[in-house]
Amino acid sequence: MHVNLQDVSSVIRILTGEHDLFPSVAPMEMPPELPVDPMKVMCACIYQQPDCQPVFEQALCIMGNGSADQVYLFFEFVDTCLFCELHQKTAAFQINRQLLLPHLKQQIRRCEEELRGTVRFSNGHARTNLMKHIEETVQWYQKHCGLDLFA
């Protein structure tokens, strides 16, 4: 399946799970609470076309301006990218941390109350207290990578 990764609208649809890249994949293989598996999207799609990095980053920023579910997906994709860059050393490119991290921090603060409650995703699944996972992830990067995500 060909996907236009130079079109920000197409990339947003991929990142939010509206455009299913893996129709043959059994739903059991995907995290049941998220409409998309960020690691699969990065490895099978985004990292396959590294020249799409600016469009990918633009799409993340637009998602960050959305509702709490989109802000959380923004966080999950940044986390996936950083994990691939810093821990696995498998990233095809390094995300622009100076652009993405301050925006992510600002949007998490904006949605913090919702992220401490229950967030429902576009696939109908809901998760509670996503802020706890965000805070634990931030601590993990500080401990294991010496990176303060929200400094």
C-alpha positions as a Python dict, from the first residue, in 0.01 Angstrom:
ca = {
    (1, 'M'): (0, 0, 0),
    (2, 'H'): (142, 337, -100),
    (3, 'V'): (98, 618, 150),
    (4, 'N'): (186, 979, 78),
    (5, 'L'): (416, 1070, 365),
    (6, 'Q'): (471, 1417, 220),
    (7, 'D'): (108, 1511, 293),
    (8, 'V'): (53, 1620, 653),
    (9, 'S'): (-315, 1518, 651),
    (10, 'S'): (-224, 1165, 539),
    (11, 'V'): (42, 1140, 807),
    (12, 'I'): (-201, 1256, 1077),
    (13, 'R'): (-449, 988, 965),
    (14, 'I'): (-172, 728, 998),
    (15, 'L'): (-60, 852, 1339),
    (16, 'T'): (-412, 858, 1480),
    (17, 'G'): (-508, 519, 1339),
    (18, 'E'): (-770, 657, 1100),
    (19, 'H'): (-570, 513, 807),
    (20, 'D'): (-506, 148, 888),
    (21, 'L'): (-163, 54, 760),
    (22, 'F'): (-188, -303, 880),
    (23, 'P'): (-532, -434, 776),
    (24, 'S'): (-413, -795, 777),
    (25, 'V'): (-279, -769, 1132),
    (26, 'A'): (-506, -929, 1389),
    (27, 'P'): (-641, -674, 1639),
    (28, 'M'): (-497, -885, 1921),
    (29, 'E'): (-145, -786, 1812),
    (30, 'M'): (-210, -416, 1865),
    (31, 'P'): (-223, -257, 2208),
    (32, 'P'): (-598, -281, 2272),
    (33, 'E'): (-628, 64, 2422),
    (34, 'L'): (-459, 259, 2143),
    (35, 'P'): (-594, 299, 1790),
    (36, 'V'): (-243, 255, 1647),
    (37, 'D'): (83, 84, 1741),
    (38, 'P'): (347, 360, 1733),
    (39, 'M'): (643, 120, 1702),
    (40, 'K'): (490, -59, 1402),
    (41, 'V'): (406, 271, 1234),
    (42, 'M'): (756, 406, 1286),
    (43, 'C'): (940, 92, 1175),
    (44, 'A'): (716, -13, 887),
    (45, 'C'): (628, 329, 752),
    (46, 'I'): (786, 652, 878),
    (47, 'Y'): (1144, 527, 915),
    (48, 'Q'): (1118, 367, 569),
    (49, 'Q'): (1100, 717, 417),
    (50, 'P'): (1333, 933, 630),
    (51, 'D'): (1275, 1235, 405),
    (52, 'C'): (925, 1259, 556),
    (53, 'Q'): (1069, 1374, 890),
    (54, 'P'): (959, 1741, 859),
    (55, 'V'): (604, 1638, 765),
    (56, 'F'): (598, 1379, 1044),
    (57, 'E'): (707, 1642, 1297),
    (58, 'Q'): (450, 1890, 1164),
    (59, 'A'): (179, 1624, 1199),
    (60, 'L'): (283, 1558, 1560),
    (61, 'C'): (264, 1929, 1641),
    (62, 'I'): (-84, 1952, 1491),
    (63, 'M'): (-194, 1648, 1690),
    (64, 'G'): (-52, 1815, 2000),
    (65, 'N'): (-299, 2100, 1953),
    (66, 'G'): (-589, 1854, 1961),
    (67, 'S'): (-780, 1675, 2232),
    (68, 'A'): (-626, 1473, 2516),
    (69, 'D'): (-631, 1149, 2313),
    (70, 'Q'): (-430, 1311, 2035),
    (71, 'V'): (-190, 1471, 2284),
    (72, 'Y'): (-133, 1128, 2434),
    (73, 'L'): (-65, 977, 2090),
    (74, 'F'): (179, 1266, 2029),
    (75, 'F'): (354, 1163, 2351),
    (76, 'E'): (356, 794, 2251),
    (77, 'F'): (516, 871, 1913),
    (78, 'V'): (781, 1096, 2068),
    (79, 'D'): (851, 825, 2326),
    (80, 'T'): (880, 563, 2050),
    (81, 'C'): (1117, 783, 1849),
    (82, 'L'): (1338, 857, 2150),
    (83, 'F'): (1343, 490, 2247),
    (84, 'C'): (1453, 396, 1893),
    (85, 'E'): (1716, 674, 1891),
    (86, 'L'): (1863, 641, 2238),
    (87, 'H'): (1805, 285, 2350),
    (88, 'Q'): (1768, 63, 2045),
    (89, 'K'): (1984, 277, 1812),
    (90, 'T'): (1751, 185, 1523),
    (91, 'A'): (1600, 522, 1429),
    (92, 'A'): (1634, 632, 1067),
    (93, 'F'): (1649, 994, 1187),
    (94, 'Q'): (1659, 1192, 1509),
    (95, 'I'): (1351, 1394, 1589),
    (96, 'N'): (1387, 1767, 1642),
    (97, 'R'): (1376, 1772, 2022),
    (98, 'Q'): (1401, 2152, 2036),
    (99, 'L'): (1078, 2173, 1836),
    (100, 'L'): (880, 1880, 1974),
    (101, 'L'): (961, 1854, 2345),
    (102, 'P'): (860, 2208, 2452),
    (103, 'H'): (537, 2179, 2252),
    (104, 'L'): (466, 1836, 2399),
    (105, 'K'): (524, 1964, 2752),
    (106, 'Q'): (293, 2261, 2693),
    (107, 'Q'): (15, 2046, 2550),
    (108, 'I'): (41, 1786, 2827),
    (109, 'R'): (2, 2067, 3079),
    (110, 'R'): (-300, 2195, 2885),
    (111, 'C'): (-463, 1851, 2895),
    (112, 'E'): (-328, 1740, 3234),
    (113, 'E'): (-665, 1723, 3407),
    (114, 'E'): (-809, 1506, 3131),
    (115, 'L'): (-495, 1291, 3121),
    (116, 'R'): (-537, 1225, 3496),
    (117, 'G'): (-893, 1108, 3432),
    (118, 'T'): (-1024, 874, 3164),
    (119, 'V'): (-933, 935, 2800),
    (120, 'R'): (-1133, 768, 2524),
    (121, 'F'): (-958, 704, 2193),
    (122, 'S'): (-1103, 704, 1842),
    (123, 'N'): (-1123, 324, 1845),
    (124, 'G'): (-1361, 341, 2144),
    (125, 'H'): (-1113, 213, 2400),
    (126, 'A'): (-1047, 417, 2713),
    (127, 'R'): (-752, 445, 2950),
    (128, 'T'): (-736, 599, 3294),
    (129, 'N'): (-463, 817, 3445),
    (130, 'L'): (-234, 839, 3145),
    (131, 'M'): (-40, 1108, 3334),
    (132, 'K'): (103, 835, 3557),
    (133, 'H'): (247, 660, 3251),
    (134, 'I'): (380, 991, 3116),
    (135, 'E'): (548, 1071, 3450),
    (136, 'E'): (699, 720, 3474),
    (137, 'T'): (831, 748, 3119),
    (138, 'V'): (990, 1086, 3193),
    (139, 'Q'): (1160, 932, 3498),
    (140, 'W'): (1282, 637, 3289),
    (141, 'Y'): (1453, 871, 3038),
    (142, 'Q'): (1614, 1066, 3322),
    (143, 'K'): (1747, 749, 3487),
    (144, 'H'): (1851, 546, 3184),
    (145, 'C'): (1941, 807, 2923),
    (146, 'G'): (2022, 1118, 3125),
    (147, 'L'): (1754, 1303, 2929),
    (148, 'D'): (1507, 1534, 3098),
    (149, 'L'): (1221, 1537, 2849),
    (150, 'F'): (1059, 1845, 2995),
    (151, 'A'): (1354, 2049, 3120),
}
